[in-house]
Amino acid sequence: MPVEIAVCANDSAANVPYSEIAAYLSALPGVVVQGNDFTYRDEETGVFFVAKPAHGPTEAFGADADGNCDRVLVRIPGEMVATTRTTAADFCAALAAHFNWKIIGTDGAVLISSPEVLKSLGGGPSSVRSAAAGCGSVIATLILCAVLIAAAPH
């Protein structure tokens, strides 16, 4: 069963044009865009998640009639949570900071930091199967954070 975290606007005044969200998500290294799905996958480290811009209380995918979104839904396949949670937590925190949005965890609680998101996804960093896998995960997270910081307006 997939796990979902929502990064969403604090109120309707904080809606963001779909084009801005798409530009931000498209900057992820190795992202594959298909419709409203922005899929990030790193085979070496086992990291996989899909970010979907959405809007409204029914979380309809894509933009509303005005071309805006009020959330990005981040979905992780259940079998990938252990290897993806650190990268996904950092991604959600960076996305929330970039758009000045909030993070809603798997249990509906508002989360304010990457460590809180990480805890909601399983309590802490995943154990690694080998030193190489651990290094790969750290490197993937650092690359993702660097790209997100570079994409932020200065």
ZIMO-V189419 format. One record per helix or strand of 2 or more residues. SS is the DSSP state (2 for helix, 1 for strand). FROM is the first residue (numbers start at 1). TO is the last residue. If there is no record, write none. Layout:
# ZIMO-V189419
SS|FROM|TO ; SS|FROM|TO
This chain:
# ZIMO-V189419
1|3|8 ; 2|12|14 ; 1|16|17 ; 2|18|26 ; 1|32|34 ; 1|37|42 ; 1|47|55 ; 1|60|61 ; 1|68|69 ; 1|71|76 ; 2|78|99 ; 1|102|104 ; 1|110|111 ; 2|114|120 ; 2|131|151
